[in-house]
Amino acid sequence: MTADSATIEITLISHTNAGKTTLARTLLGRDIGEVRDAPHVTEIAEAHTLLQTEAGDVMRLWDTPGFGDSARLVQRLRLADNPIGWLLREVWDRYLDRPFWCSQQAVRAARDSSDVLLYLVSAAEDPRDAGYVGYEAQVLQWVDKPVVVLLNQVGPPRPAIEEQADAQRWSAHLKTLGVESDVLTLDAFARCWVQERVLLDTVGRHLPEHKRAAHARLVETWTTRNVERFVESMRTLAEQLAHAACDREPVTLPVTSAMQKLMHSVGLKHAERDAAHERAMKTLAERLETRIRGATDALTALHGLDGNAAQTVLDRLRTHFSVQQKVDEGRSALFGSVIMGALTGLKADIATGGLTLGGGMLAGGLIGGLTGAGVARGMNRLARAEHPEVRWSSDFLDALARSSVLRYLAVAHFGRGRGRYVEGEAPAFWREEVEQQHAAQATNLRAVWDTAVATPICDELVSALHDAVQKTTVATLQRLYPATVPEQLLAKSR
């Protein structure tokens, strides 16, 4: 413990059933309290350690009961410091109207011990239409502590300019009510960890001078923890990509007669030979799916999510990154049958001369940027007469690298709460940003894929893939959330 160590108290307050406990779970990275769709679920103010340092600094997050009858609450607070007010609160309200008494206790606790208030509001509402906001502005003035407004329930992630418009609307309205505050977007269901740094920095600007050194140490602890998790996440993805690049599956060909060889040479393909290639490709595809699921499970574990989160991430990506492209009709028949047999959710539409990957696990979901031509080249049959085998093509691996970044974004935006993803959680503009940032690494990745053909040793590829995927992801985060990515990551990615 140092001479200037300190405890920083931040308190979540809001109208009842606005999602305070859900957001607290997301910020803490663990389940606390009770979350259900009902008013006054939280009855008492509860403190939880958000951050702490070896120097003895602590940042505590208070989860409080929501405000119910805000108009009546304002009237009670006006009487709070006289005997009549005490009698009404501690005798009448405490035993006959407990939710209302809890609201008063939360406000008094905020006034007595908080350094900064986090006032949670629903971005789904227009502030001018939310009648309780005017009364709660009076509550905030009574507490007389710095206020940071958090916009919750904003829906799917959106471009920054749209979120800024919501923040400006709420800021302007609260200012007319006498509340000067910073307004941040921090959804409990779909926020990214880099946005939490913005919250911490904003809190720091409102702290008294004697607590700012402690705050700086706490932020450094937060940064170190998150950078380490990010780097480990990138390594997980790099290892999955390395295994895919090095993977091979031998093709066991049937013994052919001289007549069968002659028929094949003039273009009459032998069904058994095609079946052998299909079996090899099916086996290769199944191994890739297993590794994708394993990598996703590892990512969710790193982010403190439960086991069901991995499947939810994959389901969401299938929904938002399905594609439909034309491919050669003959190749459609071959690849359609392989993918249908190997992977969940894929279907081949041979009748139209195309391959429809509507909601498919592999090409439709996790290979978001793959074109029809890329599907057709997805499996390379290496025509070595003595040992024929199949492997993934460079185009396919490029698409897999892009999809890995998309999968990371989906995990990094997974808020805890009730486990419900908001529709559109992996929006189209993510894909566009990833493709743009991936282009800067295309040459480096192509060199890795070429190395894998000549020397398929996974461990030798991981470092280069880690660097390429990390640079792509950092650049994407910087584009999605400008000026929020920690300098430590920016330095690693230069």
N, C-alpha and C positions, 0 to 999 in steps of 0.2 A: 504494500500500500504506500502511495506517495503522499506528500504533504498537500497536494492539490487534487487528490482523488475526490470524486463526488458522485452522488446519485441524481440522475435526471429522471423526472417523472413526466410522462406524457399520457394524456387521458383521452380515450375515445368516448365521445358523446354524440347523441343523435335522437331523432324522433324514434319512437318504438318500432321494432321490427324493420329497421333499416339495414341490418347486416353487420353490426359492430362485431359480434362474436365471430362471424364468418371471416371478416377481414383480419381480426386478431389472430385467428388460426393461420391464415395465409402468411402474415408477417412473422409470427412465431415459428412457423414450420412444424407445428404439432397441434394435436387436438386438445382444445380446452373448452370448458363450459358446455352448454347444450345448444344445439342449432336445430330449430324447427320453425315452420311458418306460422307463428302465433305471436301476439303481443306479450311483452313483459316476460320473455323467457329468462332473461338474466334479472335476478332479484336483488343482488348486492354487488357493490363494486369489488372487483377482483384484480389484484396486481400480479403481473407475470414478468419474469426477467426476459427482456428482449435481447440485450447484449451485456457482456461484462468483460473486463480486462484483468490481466494479472496484477495491474497496479491498484486494483480495488474499485475501479469505476463500474457503475451499474446504470443501465438504462432500463427503466421499468415501464411497461405498458399496462394501463388500467382499462379494463372492460367494465362498463357501467350499465345500469338499467336504463332503458330508453324513456324518453319523455312521452307521456300519454296525453293528458289534458294540459297542453302547453299554456293555454290562456289562464287556467286556474293556478298552474304552477307559478306564473309570474306574480299573481296576487299573493300567494303564500310567501314567496321570496321577499316581497316588500315588507312583510310582517316578521321576517325570520329572526330579527334581532331584538324583538320585544317580548314580554311575557305572554301576551295573547298568542303571538305566533308560535312560541314554543309549545304552549298548551295544545293548540290545534294540531301541530305536527306530531308531537310525541304521545299524545293521548288519543285524540280523535282519529287522525289519519293512520297512525301506526297500527291500530287494532281494527279499524273499520274500513280502511281503504289502503291496503298494504301496497299495491302497485304505485299509487300516488305518493305514498310515504317513501318508497324506494327511489322514485324520481328525485324527490327533494334531497335525500341522502347523497345521491350521486352528484348533484349540483354542489352541495356543500363540501363534499370531499374534493371536488375539482377546484373549488375556490381555496381550500385550505392547503392543498399539497401539490397541485400541478404546476409545472413549469410552462407547459404548452398544451393547449386543447386541440384535439383533432376532431373537428365537427364533420360528421359523415352525412352526406345528402345523396339523394337519388338523382342521377343525371337524366333518368327517364322522365322526370317531372320538370315542367317549366316553373322556375322559382316564383313567378308572379301568380301561378295558380295554386301553389302550395300554401294554404292559409296559415298553417302552423309556423311557417318560417319567420313571420313578423314577430310572433311571441317569443320564439326561441332566440331571435336576435336580441331581445331584451334580457333573456337568460344569460346569453354570452356577455352582455354588457355588465350584468350583475356580478358575474364571476370575475370579470376584469383581469383576464389573463390573455396572452397572445393566442391567436386563433389561426389554425391552418385548416382550410376546408378541403375535404376529400370527396371527389365525385365517384360514387359507387354506381353499380348497375348501369354501366355505360354500353353494355352489349358487346358485340365482337370487336376485336382490335381494329382501329381505324387509322387512316393517315393522321399525322400529328396536327395538321391544320384544322381538321374537323374537331379533334378533341380540344384544341385551344379555343375554338369558338364557344364550346360549352363552358369552359372555364371562365372566359371573359364575361359571358352572360350572367353566371352566378356571382362573379366578383362585383359586377356593376350593380346588381340588384341588392346584394348585402351592403354595399356602400351606401345606398339610399336609406338603408335601415340603421345606419350608424356603426356598422361592423367593418373594420378594415382588416383584410385577411389575404393571405396567399391562397390560391385555389389550384389544386393538383388533381389530375386524374389517377385514381388508384383503385381499380376494380378488384373486388375480392375473388372473382372467378377467372379473370383473364388479364392479369398484370404480369410484367416481366421483372425479374429481380433488379435490373439496372434502374428501374423507376423508383425502387425503394431508396436508392442512394440520393435521389432528388428530395425525397421526403426527409431523410436524415439531415441533409444540408440545409433544408428550409427550417427544420426545427432548430438547428444550431444557430441560425441567424437571430432567433428570438430569445436565446438563453442569456442570462446574466453573465457578466464578464468572468466571474469566478468559477463558472462551470464549463467554460469553453475549452480549456485544456483537456478536461476529462472527455468532453464530447469528441475532440479530435482523436483521442486514443480509441474511443469506442468505434468511430467511423473506420479507423485503420484496421481494427479487429474485424469489422464487418467486411471490409474490402478484401483482406487476406483470405478470409473464409470463402468468400464467393469466387475469387479468382482461382483458388485451389480447386474448387468444385468444377468451375468452368474448364480448366485445363484437363482435369480428369475426364470430364464428359467428352472433350475433343479426342482424348486418347482412346476412349471406348469406341467412338465412331471410326477412328483411324484403324483400329485393330479389325473391326468388322469389314471395312473396305479392303484391307490388306488380304484378309482371308478370301474374300470374293475374287480379288485380282489373281490370286495364286491357285485358286481351286481348279481342279481338273477332274474329269470323269472319263475313264476309258470306255470305248465302244466295243462291245463284244459282237463281232460280226459272224453271221452264219457261214458255214462252209458252202461254197457255191460251185456249181458244176461249170464246165466250159460253156455250155449253152446259156446258162444264167448270166455269165460274165459277158457273153456276146450280146445278149438282150440289153444288159445295162449300158454297154458301150454305145448302142444306137439310140439310147434315150428311153428305153422301157425299164423304169425303175423297179427294183425288186421289193416287194412289200416287207419281207423279213429284214432287209437291210435298213429300210426306213424305220421299222419298228425298233431295231437295235439303237439307232440314233435317238429316237424318241425316249426310250428307256433311260439312256444316259443323260439326256437333257432334263428329264423329269427328276432324276436323282440329284442333279446339280441344283435345280431350282428349289427342291425341298431343303437342301442344306442351306441355301441362301436364306430361305424364309426362317429357318430355325435360328440362324445367326442374327437376323434382323430382330426377331422377337427377343432374343437374349440381350442384344445391345439396348433395346428399348427398356427391358426390365432393369438393366444396370443403370440407365439414365434416370428412371423414375426412383430407384432406390437412392441414388446420389442426391436427389432433390426431396427426399423424405416423403415420397408419395406411397400410397398403398399398392398392393399387387394388381388391383383392377385397373389402375391408371394406365398401364402399358397397353392393354387392349383398347382402352378408350382412345388413346393417342392414335393407334393404328386405324381404328374405325373412323376417326375424324379425318385422317389423311386420305383414306379411301374415298370418303365423301367428296372432298374438296379438290382432289388432284386426279380424278379420272380423266382419261383422254380418249378420243376416237379418231383414228387416222387410217388412211388407205395404205394397204401394203399389197405386194404382189400376190395374186390369187393363189398361185401354187404354194407360196410360202405361208399363206394364211392357213391353209389346210394342215400343214405340218405343225406350225407353231400353235395354232388354235388347239389342236388335240393335246399337245404337250402341256400348255399352260392350264387348260381346263382340268387335266388330270392331276397337276401338281399343286396348284395354288387355289386358295379359297376365294370365291366370289368372281372369278373371271369367266367370261363366256366368249365364244368365237361366233361371229356372224358371217359365215362363209358365203351364204347365199348372195350377199350384197357385194362380195369381193373385198370386204374389209375386215378388220379385226376390231371388235368393239370391246374396249376394256372398261366397261362401265362399273365403277366401284370395285375394281380388282385389287387384291392384296399387293401384288408385285408391281406390274407395269402401271396399273391404274392408280394405285395409292402411293407407293413408295418411290416410284420412278416418274415423278411428276412431269419432268421436261422431256421425256422420251418421245421421239417422233415415230411415225409408222415405219420409216426406213430403219430406225434404230431397233425397233422390235424385230424386224426381219433379220437384222444382223446380230440380234441378241446372243445367239449361240453361234460360235465359229466351229465348224467341223474341221479339225486339223487333219489333212489328208496324208498322214504318214502311214504308209501301207502296212508297216509291221506293228505299229501301236496307235491306231486311230483313237482320238479322244475329243471331247468337247470342253470349251471354256467360255467365259464371258468376254464379250467384245469390248473394245475401248469405248465405243459410243455408249454401250450399256453401263459401263463402270462410271463414265462421266455423269450419267443421269442418276446413278446410285449415290454419287458424292453429293449432288445437289439435293437429293431427297434426304440425305443424312442431316444436312443443315436444317431442312424443314422440320424434320422430326425433333431436332434439338429445340427449335423455337416452340413447337407444340408442348413439349415437356416443360420448358422454362416459363411458359405462360399458364401452367396448370395451377390455379388457385385451389386451396384445400376445401374449405367450406363444406357444402353438401355433396361435393363430387360431381356436380352437374356442369357439363360443358355448355357454353353458349353457342348457339348455331353460328357457324361461320368462324369458328375459332382459328382455323388456318386459312385466312383470307387470301384472295387472289394476289393482292399487292405484295404479300410475302414472297410468293413464287417469283414475281417479276424482279424484286430486289435481289433475291438469291441468285437468279440467273445472271443478273448484271455483275454481281460481285464474283461469281464463279468464273466469269470470262477472264478475269485477271489472273486466275490460277490455271487456266486451261493448258497452257504450255507445260507447266510443271507437272500437272497430272498426267498428261500424255506421256511424258518421259517415265513416270512411275509405271504406267500400264505397259510400256515397251519393255521396261526392266523385268516386269513380272512374267512376260512371255519368255524372255531369255533365261532368267534366273528366278523361278517362282519360290522364293524364300520369304515368308511373311514378315519375319522379324526385321529384315533389312528394308522393308517398305514402310513400316509404321511411322518412323520419324518424319519422312518426307510427307506422308499423308496427314500426319498430325499438324504439321506446319501449314499445309494448304487448306485443310478444313478449318483450322483455327482462324487463319487470315480471312477466309470467306465469311465465317460467322461473325467475327468482330466487325468487319466492314458492314455487314448487314445490320447488326445491332446499332451501329453508329448512324446508319441511314434511317432506321426506324425510330430511334430515340436519340436525336442529336445531342451531343455534349453530356451524355450520361455514362458512357462506358469508362470504367476506371483507367487511369493513365497506365497502370501496370499492364493491363491487357493491350492497350494501344502500343506500348513499347515492345511487347512480345511479338506484335504482328507487323511491325515495320520492316 
